[in-house]
Amino acid sequence: MNRNTGYKGIINCITFLLLLSPVKIIAQDIHPPGVPVVNISLPLAHLIVTSSFGWRIHPILGKPDFHGAVDLAARNDPVYSIMDGIVCETGKHHILGNYVRIDHGNIQSLYGHLSHTLVKAGQTILAGQPIGITGSTGRATGEHLHFSIRFGDKYIHPLLFLKKAMEQQVSSPPFQ
């Protein structure tokens, strides 16, 4: 079993995280009996939000800016794909630095400021599979993971998305 797979306890922790940021959450390998294993993973083993989704004063530019992601504190940590998918793009961007974009069907996840990428475009990825190592490449004030979710052409709150996805997976009866 993947130690990074989400369970109902993690859902409650993410809810708490959204209310009291920054808060440290550790993904633990707790699997209640009768609850089906889900294909949702956290992007890091520890979640500490350093910059939330939404409007903020940009830490470098000093101007109001919409942040379509969450920044998660990290130090040379492995980054995991949140869901099964296909790597649609990897590269180096002047703002994102080294990044990986994964297509999960109707959504895409993006992981930025990586020191190293571990995957290539076209590669099939499983939830919880390492895809990179955190870093501070591109326009960054320090090492962290820039993590975003895009649904169509709209960015959505990535932690709320993970919470909802985990709730739907965990609450589904194993036999329907």
ROBATI-237437 format. One record per residue (C-alpha): residue number from 1; residue in one letter; chain; x, y, z. Coordinates in Angstrom, 1 decimal, decimal comma. Example, Ala and Ser with C-alpha at 12.3 -4.5 7.8 and 13.67 -1.06 7.14 Angstrom:
// residues 2
<pt><n>1</n><res>A</res><chain>A</chain><px>12,3</px><py>-4,5</py><pz>7,8</pz></pt>
<pt><n>2</n><res>S</res><chain>A</chain><px>13,7</px><py>-1,1</py><pz>7,1</pz></pt>
END
This chain:
// residues 176
<pt><n>1</n><res>M</res><chain>A</chain><px>0,0</px><py>0,0</py><pz>0,0</pz></pt>
<pt><n>2</n><res>N</res><chain>A</chain><px>1,2</px><py>3,5</py><pz>-0,9</pz></pt>
<pt><n>3</n><res>R</res><chain>A</chain><px>2,0</px><py>5,4</py><pz>2,3</pz></pt>
<pt><n>4</n><res>N</res><chain>A</chain><px>1,0</px><py>8,6</py><pz>0,6</pz></pt>
<pt><n>5</n><res>T</res><chain>A</chain><px>-2,6</px><py>7,6</py><pz>-0,3</pz></pt>
<pt><n>6</n><res>G</res><chain>A</chain><px>-5,4</px><py>9,7</py><pz>1,2</pz></pt>
<pt><n>7</n><res>Y</res><chain>A</chain><px>-7,9</px><py>8,4</py><pz>3,8</pz></pt>
<pt><n>8</n><res>K</res><chain>A</chain><px>-10,7</px><py>9,8</py><pz>5,8</pz></pt>
<pt><n>9</n><res>G</res><chain>A</chain><px>-8,3</px><py>10,9</py><pz>8,6</pz></pt>
<pt><n>10</n><res>I</res><chain>A</chain><px>-6,3</px><py>12,9</py><pz>6,0</pz></pt>
<pt><n>11</n><res>I</res><chain>A</chain><px>-9,5</px><py>14,6</py><pz>4,8</pz></pt>
<pt><n>12</n><res>N</res><chain>A</chain><px>-10,1</px><py>15,9</py><pz>8,4</pz></pt>
<pt><n>13</n><res>C</res><chain>A</chain><px>-6,5</px><py>17,1</py><pz>8,5</pz></pt>
<pt><n>14</n><res>I</res><chain>A</chain><px>-6,8</px><py>18,9</py><pz>5,2</pz></pt>
<pt><n>15</n><res>T</res><chain>A</chain><px>-10,0</px><py>20,6</py><pz>6,5</pz></pt>
<pt><n>16</n><res>F</res><chain>A</chain><px>-8,0</px><py>21,7</py><pz>9,6</pz></pt>
<pt><n>17</n><res>L</res><chain>A</chain><px>-5,2</px><py>22,8</py><pz>7,4</pz></pt>
<pt><n>18</n><res>L</res><chain>A</chain><px>-7,5</px><py>25,1</py><pz>5,4</pz></pt>
<pt><n>19</n><res>L</res><chain>A</chain><px>-8,8</px><py>26,7</py><pz>8,6</pz></pt>
<pt><n>20</n><res>L</res><chain>A</chain><px>-5,4</px><py>27,2</py><pz>10,4</pz></pt>
<pt><n>21</n><res>S</res><chain>A</chain><px>-2,6</px><py>27,8</py><pz>7,9</pz></pt>
<pt><n>22</n><res>P</res><chain>A</chain><px>0,3</px><py>27,2</py><pz>8,3</pz></pt>
<pt><n>23</n><res>V</res><chain>A</chain><px>-0,3</px><py>23,8</py><pz>10,0</pz></pt>
<pt><n>24</n><res>K</res><chain>A</chain><px>1,8</px><py>20,7</py><pz>9,6</pz></pt>
<pt><n>25</n><res>I</res><chain>A</chain><px>0,1</px><py>17,5</py><pz>8,4</pz></pt>
<pt><n>26</n><res>I</res><chain>A</chain><px>1,8</px><py>14,2</py><pz>8,1</pz></pt>
<pt><n>27</n><res>A</res><chain>A</chain><px>0,4</px><py>11,6</py><pz>5,7</pz></pt>
<pt><n>28</n><res>Q</res><chain>A</chain><px>0,1</px><py>8,4</py><pz>7,7</pz></pt>
<pt><n>29</n><res>D</res><chain>A</chain><px>-0,6</px><py>4,9</py><pz>6,6</pz></pt>
<pt><n>30</n><res>I</res><chain>A</chain><px>-3,9</px><py>4,4</py><pz>8,4</pz></pt>
<pt><n>31</n><res>H</res><chain>A</chain><px>-6,4</px><py>2,2</py><pz>6,5</pz></pt>
<pt><n>32</n><res>P</res><chain>A</chain><px>-9,7</px><py>1,6</py><pz>8,3</pz></pt>
<pt><n>33</n><res>P</res><chain>A</chain><px>-11,2</px><py>-1,9</py><pz>7,6</pz></pt>
<pt><n>34</n><res>G</res><chain>A</chain><px>-13,9</px><py>-1,9</py><pz>4,9</pz></pt>
<pt><n>35</n><res>V</res><chain>A</chain><px>-12,8</px><py>1,4</py><pz>3,4</pz></pt>
<pt><n>36</n><res>P</res><chain>A</chain><px>-11,7</px><py>1,0</py><pz>-0,2</pz></pt>
<pt><n>37</n><res>V</res><chain>A</chain><px>-8,2</px><py>2,1</py><pz>-1,2</pz></pt>
<pt><n>38</n><res>V</res><chain>A</chain><px>-8,4</px><py>5,3</py><pz>-3,2</pz></pt>
<pt><n>39</n><res>N</res><chain>A</chain><px>-6,1</px><py>6,6</py><pz>-6,0</pz></pt>
<pt><n>40</n><res>I</res><chain>A</chain><px>-5,6</px><py>10,0</py><pz>-4,5</pz></pt>
<pt><n>41</n><res>S</res><chain>A</chain><px>-2,2</px><py>11,0</py><pz>-3,1</pz></pt>
<pt><n>42</n><res>L</res><chain>A</chain><px>-0,9</px><py>14,1</py><pz>-1,3</pz></pt>
<pt><n>43</n><res>P</res><chain>A</chain><px>1,8</px><py>16,0</py><pz>-3,3</pz></pt>
<pt><n>44</n><res>L</res><chain>A</chain><px>4,2</px><py>15,9</py><pz>-0,3</pz></pt>
<pt><n>45</n><res>A</res><chain>A</chain><px>4,5</px><py>13,8</py><pz>2,8</pz></pt>
<pt><n>46</n><res>H</res><chain>A</chain><px>4,2</px><py>17,0</py><pz>5,0</pz></pt>
<pt><n>47</n><res>L</res><chain>A</chain><px>1,8</px><py>19,8</py><pz>4,1</pz></pt>
<pt><n>48</n><res>I</res><chain>A</chain><px>2,7</px><py>23,3</py><pz>5,5</pz></pt>
<pt><n>49</n><res>V</res><chain>A</chain><px>1,1</px><py>26,1</py><pz>3,5</pz></pt>
<pt><n>50</n><res>T</res><chain>A</chain><px>3,3</px><py>29,1</py><pz>3,1</pz></pt>
<pt><n>51</n><res>S</res><chain>A</chain><px>1,2</px><py>31,0</py><pz>0,6</pz></pt>
<pt><n>52</n><res>S</res><chain>A</chain><px>-2,5</px><py>30,2</py><pz>0,0</pz></pt>
<pt><n>53</n><res>F</res><chain>A</chain><px>-4,8</px><py>30,2</py><pz>-3,0</pz></pt>
<pt><n>54</n><res>G</res><chain>A</chain><px>-6,3</px><py>33,5</py><pz>-3,9</pz></pt>
<pt><n>55</n><res>W</res><chain>A</chain><px>-5,5</px><py>37,2</py><pz>-3,8</pz></pt>
<pt><n>56</n><res>R</res><chain>A</chain><px>-2,3</px><py>38,2</py><pz>-2,0</pz></pt>
<pt><n>57</n><res>I</res><chain>A</chain><px>0,5</px><py>40,8</py><pz>-2,1</pz></pt>
<pt><n>58</n><res>H</res><chain>A</chain><px>3,1</px><py>39,1</py><pz>-4,3</pz></pt>
<pt><n>59</n><res>P</res><chain>A</chain><px>6,2</px><py>38,4</py><pz>-2,1</pz></pt>
<pt><n>60</n><res>I</res><chain>A</chain><px>8,7</px><py>39,6</py><pz>-4,8</pz></pt>
<pt><n>61</n><res>L</res><chain>A</chain><px>6,7</px><py>42,2</py><pz>-6,8</pz></pt>
<pt><n>62</n><res>G</res><chain>A</chain><px>5,0</px><py>43,8</py><pz>-3,8</pz></pt>
<pt><n>63</n><res>K</res><chain>A</chain><px>1,7</px><py>44,2</py><pz>-5,8</pz></pt>
<pt><n>64</n><res>P</res><chain>A</chain><px>-1,7</px><py>42,6</py><pz>-5,4</pz></pt>
<pt><n>65</n><res>D</res><chain>A</chain><px>-1,7</px><py>39,3</py><pz>-7,4</pz></pt>
<pt><n>66</n><res>F</res><chain>A</chain><px>-4,0</px><py>36,3</py><pz>-7,8</pz></pt>
<pt><n>67</n><res>H</res><chain>A</chain><px>-2,2</px><py>33,1</py><pz>-6,7</pz></pt>
<pt><n>68</n><res>G</res><chain>A</chain><px>-3,8</px><py>30,2</py><pz>-8,5</pz></pt>
<pt><n>69</n><res>A</res><chain>A</chain><px>-2,0</px><py>27,7</py><pz>-6,4</pz></pt>
<pt><n>70</n><res>V</res><chain>A</chain><px>-0,8</px><py>26,9</py><pz>-2,9</pz></pt>
<pt><n>71</n><res>D</res><chain>A</chain><px>2,9</px><py>27,1</py><pz>-1,9</pz></pt>
<pt><n>72</n><res>L</res><chain>A</chain><px>3,9</px><py>24,2</py><pz>0,4</pz></pt>
<pt><n>73</n><res>A</res><chain>A</chain><px>7,1</px><py>24,4</py><pz>2,5</pz></pt>
<pt><n>74</n><res>A</res><chain>A</chain><px>9,6</px><py>21,8</py><pz>1,6</pz></pt>
<pt><n>75</n><res>R</res><chain>A</chain><px>13,3</px><py>21,0</py><pz>1,8</pz></pt>
<pt><n>76</n><res>N</res><chain>A</chain><px>14,7</px><py>18,6</py><pz>-0,9</pz></pt>
<pt><n>77</n><res>D</res><chain>A</chain><px>11,5</px><py>16,5</py><pz>-0,5</pz></pt>
<pt><n>78</n><res>P</res><chain>A</chain><px>10,1</px><py>14,0</py><pz>-3,1</pz></pt>
<pt><n>79</n><res>V</res><chain>A</chain><px>7,0</px><py>15,3</py><pz>-4,9</pz></pt>
<pt><n>80</n><res>Y</res><chain>A</chain><px>4,2</px><py>12,9</py><pz>-5,7</pz></pt>
<pt><n>81</n><res>S</res><chain>A</chain><px>1,6</px><py>12,8</py><pz>-8,4</pz></pt>
<pt><n>82</n><res>I</res><chain>A</chain><px>-1,8</px><py>13,4</py><pz>-6,8</pz></pt>
<pt><n>83</n><res>M</res><chain>A</chain><px>-3,6</px><py>11,0</py><pz>-9,2</pz></pt>
<pt><n>84</n><res>D</res><chain>A</chain><px>-3,0</px><py>8,6</py><pz>-12,0</pz></pt>
<pt><n>85</n><res>G</res><chain>A</chain><px>-2,3</px><py>10,4</py><pz>-15,3</pz></pt>
<pt><n>86</n><res>I</res><chain>A</chain><px>0,0</px><py>11,2</py><pz>-18,2</pz></pt>
<pt><n>87</n><res>V</res><chain>A</chain><px>2,8</px><py>13,7</py><pz>-18,0</pz></pt>
<pt><n>88</n><res>C</res><chain>A</chain><px>1,8</px><py>16,3</py><pz>-20,6</pz></pt>
<pt><n>89</n><res>E</res><chain>A</chain><px>4,7</px><py>18,7</py><pz>-20,1</pz></pt>
<pt><n>90</n><res>T</res><chain>A</chain><px>8,0</px><py>19,1</py><pz>-18,2</pz></pt>
<pt><n>91</n><res>G</res><chain>A</chain><px>10,4</px><py>22,0</py><pz>-18,6</pz></pt>
<pt><n>92</n><res>K</res><chain>A</chain><px>12,0</px><py>25,1</py><pz>-17,2</pz></pt>
<pt><n>93</n><res>H</res><chain>A</chain><px>10,0</px><py>28,4</py><pz>-17,0</pz></pt>
<pt><n>94</n><res>H</res><chain>A</chain><px>11,3</px><py>31,8</py><pz>-15,9</pz></pt>
<pt><n>95</n><res>I</res><chain>A</chain><px>8,7</px><py>32,0</py><pz>-13,1</pz></pt>
<pt><n>96</n><res>L</res><chain>A</chain><px>7,9</px><py>28,4</py><pz>-12,3</pz></pt>
<pt><n>97</n><res>G</res><chain>A</chain><px>11,4</px><py>27,1</py><pz>-12,7</pz></pt>
<pt><n>98</n><res>N</res><chain>A</chain><px>11,6</px><py>23,4</py><pz>-13,3</pz></pt>
<pt><n>99</n><res>Y</res><chain>A</chain><px>8,0</px><py>22,1</py><pz>-13,4</pz></pt>
<pt><n>100</n><res>V</res><chain>A</chain><px>5,9</px><py>19,0</py><pz>-14,2</pz></pt>
<pt><n>101</n><res>R</res><chain>A</chain><px>2,3</px><py>19,2</py><pz>-15,6</pz></pt>
<pt><n>102</n><res>I</res><chain>A</chain><px>0,2</px><py>16,1</py><pz>-15,5</pz></pt>
<pt><n>103</n><res>D</res><chain>A</chain><px>-3,1</px><py>15,4</py><pz>-17,3</pz></pt>
<pt><n>104</n><res>H</res><chain>A</chain><px>-5,6</px><py>13,5</py><pz>-15,2</pz></pt>
<pt><n>105</n><res>G</res><chain>A</chain><px>-8,4</px><py>13,5</py><pz>-17,7</pz></pt>
<pt><n>106</n><res>N</res><chain>A</chain><px>-10,7</px><py>16,5</py><pz>-17,0</pz></pt>
<pt><n>107</n><res>I</res><chain>A</chain><px>-8,1</px><py>18,2</py><pz>-14,7</pz></pt>
<pt><n>108</n><res>Q</res><chain>A</chain><px>-4,4</px><py>19,0</py><pz>-14,7</pz></pt>
<pt><n>109</n><res>S</res><chain>A</chain><px>-2,0</px><py>19,3</py><pz>-11,8</pz></pt>
<pt><n>110</n><res>L</res><chain>A</chain><px>1,1</px><py>21,4</py><pz>-11,9</pz></pt>
<pt><n>111</n><res>Y</res><chain>A</chain><px>4,2</px><py>21,2</py><pz>-9,6</pz></pt>
<pt><n>112</n><res>G</res><chain>A</chain><px>6,7</px><py>24,0</py><pz>-9,8</pz></pt>
<pt><n>113</n><res>H</res><chain>A</chain><px>10,0</px><py>25,3</py><pz>-8,5</pz></pt>
<pt><n>114</n><res>L</res><chain>A</chain><px>11,5</px><py>21,7</py><pz>-8,6</pz></pt>
<pt><n>115</n><res>S</res><chain>A</chain><px>15,2</px><py>21,2</py><pz>-8,3</pz></pt>
<pt><n>116</n><res>H</res><chain>A</chain><px>14,9</px><py>18,0</py><pz>-10,4</pz></pt>
<pt><n>117</n><res>T</res><chain>A</chain><px>12,2</px><py>16,4</py><pz>-12,5</pz></pt>
<pt><n>118</n><res>L</res><chain>A</chain><px>12,0</px><py>12,6</py><pz>-12,4</pz></pt>
<pt><n>119</n><res>V</res><chain>A</chain><px>9,5</px><py>12,1</py><pz>-15,3</pz></pt>
<pt><n>120</n><res>K</res><chain>A</chain><px>9,3</px><py>12,9</py><pz>-19,0</pz></pt>
<pt><n>121</n><res>A</res><chain>A</chain><px>6,4</px><py>14,1</py><pz>-21,2</pz></pt>
<pt><n>122</n><res>G</res><chain>A</chain><px>4,2</px><py>11,2</py><pz>-22,4</pz></pt>
<pt><n>123</n><res>Q</res><chain>A</chain><px>5,0</px><py>9,0</py><pz>-19,4</pz></pt>
<pt><n>124</n><res>T</res><chain>A</chain><px>2,1</px><py>7,3</py><pz>-17,6</pz></pt>
<pt><n>125</n><res>I</res><chain>A</chain><px>2,1</px><py>8,1</py><pz>-13,9</pz></pt>
<pt><n>126</n><res>L</res><chain>A</chain><px>0,3</px><py>6,5</py><pz>-10,9</pz></pt>
<pt><n>127</n><res>A</res><chain>A</chain><px>-1,0</px><py>8,3</py><pz>-7,8</pz></pt>
<pt><n>128</n><res>G</res><chain>A</chain><px>1,8</px><py>8,6</py><pz>-5,3</pz></pt>
<pt><n>129</n><res>Q</res><chain>A</chain><px>4,6</px><py>8,1</py><pz>-7,8</pz></pt>
<pt><n>130</n><res>P</res><chain>A</chain><px>7,5</px><py>10,4</py><pz>-7,3</pz></pt>
<pt><n>131</n><res>I</res><chain>A</chain><px>7,7</px><py>13,0</py><pz>-10,1</pz></pt>
<pt><n>132</n><res>G</res><chain>A</chain><px>10,3</px><py>15,4</py><pz>-8,8</pz></pt>
<pt><n>133</n><res>I</res><chain>A</chain><px>12,3</px><py>16,9</py><pz>-6,0</pz></pt>
<pt><n>134</n><res>T</res><chain>A</chain><px>11,4</px><py>20,2</py><pz>-4,4</pz></pt>
<pt><n>135</n><res>G</res><chain>A</chain><px>13,6</px><py>23,2</py><pz>-5,0</pz></pt>
<pt><n>136</n><res>S</res><chain>A</chain><px>13,7</px><py>27,0</py><pz>-5,5</pz></pt>
<pt><n>137</n><res>T</res><chain>A</chain><px>14,1</px><py>27,3</py><pz>-9,3</pz></pt>
<pt><n>138</n><res>G</res><chain>A</chain><px>12,5</px><py>30,2</py><pz>-11,2</pz></pt>
<pt><n>139</n><res>R</res><chain>A</chain><px>11,1</px><py>33,2</py><pz>-9,3</pz></pt>
<pt><n>140</n><res>A</res><chain>A</chain><px>11,0</px><py>32,0</py><pz>-5,7</pz></pt>
<pt><n>141</n><res>T</res><chain>A</chain><px>11,8</px><py>33,5</py><pz>-2,3</pz></pt>
<pt><n>142</n><res>G</res><chain>A</chain><px>13,0</px><py>30,1</py><pz>-1,0</pz></pt>
<pt><n>143</n><res>E</res><chain>A</chain><px>12,5</px><py>26,4</py><pz>-1,4</pz></pt>
<pt><n>144</n><res>H</res><chain>A</chain><px>8,9</px><py>25,3</py><pz>-1,7</pz></pt>
<pt><n>145</n><res>L</res><chain>A</chain><px>6,4</px><py>23,4</py><pz>-3,9</pz></pt>
<pt><n>146</n><res>H</res><chain>A</chain><px>4,1</px><py>25,5</py><pz>-6,1</pz></pt>
<pt><n>147</n><res>F</res><chain>A</chain><px>1,1</px><py>23,2</py><pz>-6,5</pz></pt>
<pt><n>148</n><res>S</res><chain>A</chain><px>-1,9</px><py>24,0</py><pz>-8,7</pz></pt>
<pt><n>149</n><res>I</res><chain>A</chain><px>-5,0</px><py>22,3</py><pz>-10,1</pz></pt>
<pt><n>150</n><res>R</res><chain>A</chain><px>-6,6</px><py>23,4</py><pz>-13,3</pz></pt>
<pt><n>151</n><res>F</res><chain>A</chain><px>-10,1</px><py>22,4</py><pz>-14,4</pz></pt>
<pt><n>152</n><res>G</res><chain>A</chain><px>-10,6</px><py>23,4</py><pz>-18,0</pz></pt>
<pt><n>153</n><res>D</res><chain>A</chain><px>-9,1</px><py>26,9</py><pz>-18,2</pz></pt>
<pt><n>154</n><res>K</res><chain>A</chain><px>-9,9</px><py>27,7</py><pz>-14,6</pz></pt>
<pt><n>155</n><res>Y</res><chain>A</chain><px>-7,6</px><py>27,3</py><pz>-11,6</pz></pt>
<pt><n>156</n><res>I</res><chain>A</chain><px>-9,3</px><py>25,8</py><pz>-8,5</pz></pt>
<pt><n>157</n><res>H</res><chain>A</chain><px>-8,1</px><py>25,6</py><pz>-4,9</pz></pt>
<pt><n>158</n><res>P</res><chain>A</chain><px>-5,9</px><py>22,5</py><pz>-4,9</pz></pt>
<pt><n>159</n><res>L</res><chain>A</chain><px>-6,4</px><py>21,5</py><pz>-1,3</pz></pt>
<pt><n>160</n><res>L</res><chain>A</chain><px>-10,2</px><py>21,9</py><pz>-1,5</pz></pt>
<pt><n>161</n><res>F</res><chain>A</chain><px>-10,0</px><py>19,7</py><pz>-4,7</pz></pt>
<pt><n>162</n><res>L</res><chain>A</chain><px>-8,0</px><py>17,0</py><pz>-2,8</pz></pt>
<pt><n>163</n><res>K</res><chain>A</chain><px>-10,4</px><py>17,1</py><pz>0,1</pz></pt>
<pt><n>164</n><res>K</res><chain>A</chain><px>-13,4</px><py>16,7</py><pz>-2,1</pz></pt>
<pt><n>165</n><res>A</res><chain>A</chain><px>-11,8</px><py>14,0</py><pz>-4,2</pz></pt>
<pt><n>166</n><res>M</res><chain>A</chain><px>-10,8</px><py>12,0</py><pz>-1,1</pz></pt>
<pt><n>167</n><res>E</res><chain>A</chain><px>-14,3</px><py>12,4</py><pz>0,5</pz></pt>
<pt><n>168</n><res>Q</res><chain>A</chain><px>-16,0</px><py>11,1</py><pz>-2,7</pz></pt>
<pt><n>169</n><res>Q</res><chain>A</chain><px>-13,5</px><py>8,2</py><pz>-3,0</pz></pt>
<pt><n>170</n><res>V</res><chain>A</chain><px>-13,6</px><py>7,2</py><pz>0,7</pz></pt>
<pt><n>171</n><res>S</res><chain>A</chain><px>-17,4</px><py>7,6</py><pz>1,2</pz></pt>
<pt><n>172</n><res>S</res><chain>A</chain><px>-18,2</px><py>5,4</py><pz>-1,9</pz></pt>
<pt><n>173</n><res>P</res><chain>A</chain><px>-19,4</px><py>1,9</py><pz>-0,9</pz></pt>
<pt><n>174</n><res>P</res><chain>A</chain><px>-17,0</px><py>-0,8</py><pz>-2,1</pz></pt>
<pt><n>175</n><res>F</res><chain>A</chain><px>-19,8</px><py>-2,6</py><pz>-3,9</pz></pt>
<pt><n>176</n><res>Q</res><chain>A</chain><px>-22,3</px><py>-0,6</py><pz>-5,9</pz></pt>
END
